[in-house]
Amino acid sequence: MRLLIEIVAALTIGAAVLAVIGLSVSPPNPVSPNLVLGATAPDRALGELRCEGRGAVIINVDGRDYAVNGMAGPRYPPIQTLWNKESQPQADIDRLIVQGLTLCAW
């Protein structure tokens, strides 16, 4: 019972953090069911964010994984090779790091 209460509390806190950060999720799309992370248009999916290990934030874009933060850097190419402020101005990499660390339960 205590474990159930802890899980519910963790999920509640996680939902509150996501609400504060402003993570927007688009409804499933047959072409791209990924999370919309910082996009201005709801039909524009940037990638699927995930956490590995103790804080490595990775994003999958078009089937390839990229490191979002330094913890993921040794295993994956940096996201900056794909996105920068000029090519994807709506993609806030700092915001992706915060969202990814939330997935890591930081």
KEPAMAR-750421 format. One record per residue: residue in one letter; y, x, z of N, C-alpha, C, CB in turn. Coordinates in steps of 0.02 Angstrom, whole numbers, plus 50000, padded with zeros to 5 digits. Each point is the difference from the previous one (the first is absolute). Glycine has a CB too. Layout:
aYXZYXZYXZYXZ...
END
This chain:
m499405004150000500604995950000500635004350000499374991050060r500615014549979500585004450003500135003249932499765002450122l499704999549843500075002949933500334995149953498995007150020l500814986649984500304994849957500744999350014498904993949998i501295006250065500714999550018500395006049973499704993550104e500005012549901500335006149974500084999749924499525006550096i499984990949870500034999449927500554995149980498775002749991v501254991650042500514995049985500705002850014499194990750028a500885013050027500655003050017500195005149947499784998350122a499755005949856500145005049949500214996749934499185007950055l500474986849926500174996549938500694996750005498784998049979t501384999350079500654996950011500565005249995499474991250073i500435014549959500495005349997500075002649929499745003250118g499704997749847500025002249931500384995149955498925005950019a500964987749991500364995049960500745000250014498984992850000a501205008150063500715000450018500335006149968499764994150108v499895011649893500275006149970500094999049925499455007050089l500054990149878500054998849928500584995249984498775001949989a501344993250054500564995449989500665003650006499314990550043v500745014050005500625003850009500115004749941499874999350125i499605004049852500065004749944500164996349936499195007850056g500554986249937500154996149940499485000949945501205000850029l498185000349989499475000849951499924993449963499425008850070s500644991349865499914993949962499345000449961501254998349990v498374996550013499364999849966500034994649948499385004250102s500444997649837499994995049947499334996450001500805006849930p499174987050046499364996649996499555003649950500554989050030p498805010349978499545003349954500174998549928499114999550087n500855005749873500164999549929499395002649962501265001550021p498504995149928499405002449966500095006849968499714988249979v500895013750005500125006549969500065005450052500574994449904s499795004350151500135005150050500024996850070500635006949915p498824993250123499994996950065500255004650056499054993149960n501345011950024500225004950049500594997550040499605009049926l500554994550128500584998550041500635001749962499355002150104v501164994049905500655001549972500395003450055499994990249918l500155016250074500325003950052500695001949978498905004450038g501584991949985500705001549985500224998049931499895009250078a499724987049886500194998149933500514994350002498885003749957t501544996149993500494994749997499724993849964500915008650001a498654992449952499704994449964499304998750029500675002749895p499174991150122499354998750031499415001449955500564991550067d499535008849867499435001349956499915007449986500184988849949r500215015550083499955007149986499655003550059501064999649930a498305001850063499615003350052500095007549993499174990550003l500995012750052500095007249999499355003650017501194998450031g498404998950011499385003250019499724997250064500385010249943e499034992350075499664997850061500025005650051499254992249934l501055006450123500105004950052499424999950049501254998849988r498555007250036499485000350051500095006150044499214993949923c500445006250132500025005550047499305003250003500934994550067e499055012149936499375003550009500065004550060499754999549877g499745000850162499985004650058500534998350052499565008749924r500784996550099500484999250055500724999749976499215005950072g500914992149867500694999249979500145001949928500295002050116a499204999049844500105001549929500134993549963499265010350007v501344989049965500194994049964499915001249926500834996650091i498774999249877499835000749929500184993549965499075008350026i501154992349912500124994149959499605000749935501164998350050n498524996349930499624999949939500424996549947498895000050062v501265003649884500394997349945499605000949936501115002750058d498754991849910499615000149937499355003850006501074999349939g498584999950118499355003050010500015007250024499624992549913r500965010450098500055007050024500335000050069500075004549882d499694999950161500285000650068500535005450002498924996250048y501625002449990500555004650010500175000550074500454997449885a499755008550136500215001150069500714997350009499265010250010v500834985850043500664997350015500345004450053499624988349971n499985014550075500285004350051499655006850001500304989950069g499945014649971499745006850003499285000450023501145003750020m498644991650022499315000250025499504999049943500404995650112a499805000849836499554998849944500095005249945500034987850027g500495016349979500185004949948499455004849979501114999050045p498495003750000499495004749978499454997049957500235006250103r499674987349901499454996849963500214996449937499444998850107y501194999349888500234995949944500665002849972499434989850049p500715008949887500655002049973500554995750031499465003649892p501154999250116500534996250032500254994249957500345010350059i499854984349974500254994049965500645001749962499494992650088q500885012449933500625001849967499895002349928500465003250111t498934998949872499865001749930499994993949956499335009750038l500564984549992499984993749963500644996050008498764999850015w501505000050047500604996050015500545004550028499294989950022n501315008749959500585002950033500564994949996499665012049970k500924989550057500544995150002500234998049930500355004750109e499574999749842500224998349933499484995749963500655010749997s498704990950011499504996349963499824993350032499555010949961q500464988750105499834993950037500494999150057498785001149969p501844996950018500494999550053499824995050055500855003149916q498744992050068499814995050050499445002550045500354991049921a499335014550063499455002750040500285004850052499194998749903d500874999050158500275004050055499415003650033500984991950018i498945014549968499435003850025500015000450076499985006649893d500624994050137500035000150073499734993550030501005007649993r499154987049974499754993450023499244999749992501104994549969l498645008449978499275000249990499675004050056500164999049876i500155006450145499735004150054499964995850064500465010649948v500084985950067500024995850060499464994649996501235002150014q498704994649929499504994849992499305002950005500794993649927g499115012350043499345003250004499815002050070500175004049885l500324998750153499865001950069499864993950043500715010049986t499584984349995499844993750035499264998349988501204995949987l498565005249952499304998949985499565004750040500304996249886c499965009850129499635004950040500034998550074500245008549913a500104986250106500104997950070500425005150038498894994049997w501625008749972500465004650033500564996150030499725009249922
END
